[in-house]
Amino acid sequence: MDNHASYKSLINIWLFLIFLTVVTVGAAQIDFGALNVLIAIFIASIKAGVVAYHFMHLKHEDGLTWIYASYPIFLLFLLISFTLTDMFSRVIN
Amino acid sequence: MSEEQEKNYLDNGEGFRSWFFTVDHKRIGVMYLWAIGVFFIVAAIASFLLRAEHLTPGPTIVNADTYNVLFTLHGSMMVFLFIVPGVAASFGNFLIPLMIGAKDVIFPKLNLYSFWLYLAGALIFMLALAAPADTGWTFYTPYSIETGANVILITFGVFVLGFSSILTGINFIVTMHKLRAPGMTWDRLPLFCWAAYATSLLQVLATPVVGITLLLLIGERYFGLGFFDPAKGGDPVMFQHFFWFYSHPAVYIMILPAMGIVSEIMPVFARKPIFGYKAIAYASLAIALISFLVWGHHMFVSGQSKLVNIIFSVITYAVAVPTAIKVFNWLWTLYKGSIELSTAMLYSLAFIFLFTIGGLTGLFLGALAADVHLHDTYFVVAHMHYVMIGGTVFGFFAALHFWYPKMWGRMFDEFKAKIAFVLIFIGFNVAFFPQFIMGTLGMPRRYFNYAPEFQSLHVVSTYGTWIIGIGFILMLWNLMRPLPGKAPANPYNSLSLEWSMDSPPGTFNFDDIPTVTEPVYNYGTKIEEGA
């Protein structure tokens, strides 16, 4: 199986990533309050997903590789959610 | 058969280059074994000094600062240079391809690269000893940010070691998916391989978190970033969250391969099929999965919220279930077995006994109210050592003896090995059981000084380490002096694939890839028929 993408496709993806970087910088100029971090993480996640899907060849892989690639997202969710639950539910005497 | 294939892996090439640039999984496994063995001895010497220091209250042989350095050296070296890579990298490398019927791991060059990374990490670690850290192996903030000792070099060493661990894990996972011999279905896979698979999952998924955490720590020290500094909006407890998110699964990186070893040895010397094969295999995976959900039980008294404390306490109890499944299945394997008390079997039986004590005392610490009393006392030290030495190290010693003929092509003196076992077993309990008592009486861990009423228990504990030391030296001396003559291919009548070839194996393991036609633990049928 030829897993090599065409130059045109690679350049398009690269341009899309540049575009998202510009969006990230732009979004950082506006104060969304509590949403600042969420917006930055959302854009970064799209970029990471595009890189994993195209450049790391996930689009050519089978279900097992997808499970391996997706499971860390669940673990990251666990790490963030438990840590935030701790921080938001602490009672400071 | 080519001449190269006829040679066993030990004889196929001599000199530094033939080892340092080899891609043979067996040679890489042996190099790991020597490397972790050296670090184990260095870290053990530090522990003997620590125990000797406690012969009397106050200064005995070192001052307080040196004591802090010694326990940091002991803990970090034992964890990051010996016990985490330990069994998985050494015996995992040597055995997995042999057990699944493959000629090597799937990425042999990556395998060598991960060994080099291990050496690079160890070298950085050693350089750090020129100005050693005094933080303990956990590098907790805020102390690790504020101390004048050299924290960055040692944490960077751990960071590099983490990459080695990840690459080994990836290699083993893909090897077991892609290179199993025909007929080696998942439900015929040796339980050591199942354990190594679960371990590899943890290595791949958890290790990046500690890598990032240590980078944040380095950034905090160098650039004052403020992730863990409350004055800058950071949170020191967040470091503990991140650190234990890796380091609790790392406990299972340490123990799971030893469980796999015991699962291999039990049926051989009980002459019975392993009881509950699937339960043990799936319990390994369950332990790996649940281990990601319990990290907060290290932080019950660190200021973590009550709600999260309760959640982590409940989940901590859940991890006892798959662990107990394994212990019960090993016991049932022994039931009505024709038990032969070989040295490897003795270490395996001791593993069950000691690991059960270690595991059950873990439940004391998982209970919120009890943990408030026991946290950071010698009870924790005893619990951890019952799991890490009683579990992992005894499993490691069992493997050293069990696969000795296969690895070196020679036999060892069983009688001397058994005397060494008795000394190590007695010494271990004399050293660490009093620490449970000291802990419940309130003796804090990591303290240079102690109240005079603890002296008698400290002295007993120290004497215990001396007995362990004598036993260990005897064990090492015995293993370094093999009996004359070549070891038979299968001295224990094992049915596992690694015993189907010469001892030691040829460079490419199998002349022809074997076809597996029956379960790996078919004892009590085939062997007796053949006898």
Boltz contact constraints between the chains, C-beta under 6 A:
constraints:
  - contact:
      token1: [A, 72]
      token2: [B, 205]
      max_distance: 6.0
  - contact:
      token1: [A, 79]
      token2: [B, 245]
      max_distance: 6.0
  - contact:
      token1: [A, 83]
      token2: [B, 241]
      max_distance: 6.0
  - contact:
      token1: [A, 85]
      token2: [B, 308]
      max_distance: 6.0
  - contact:
      token1: [A, 86]
      token2: [B, 304]
      max_distance: 6.0
  - contact:
      token1: [A, 86]
      token2: [B, 305]
      max_distance: 6.0
  - contact:
      token1: [A, 86]
      token2: [B, 308]
      max_distance: 6.0
  - contact:
      token1: [A, 89]
      token2: [B, 305]
      max_distance: 6.0
  - contact:
      token1: [A, 89]
      token2: [B, 307]
      max_distance: 6.0
  - contact:
      token1: [A, 90]
      token2: [B, 305]
      max_distance: 6.0
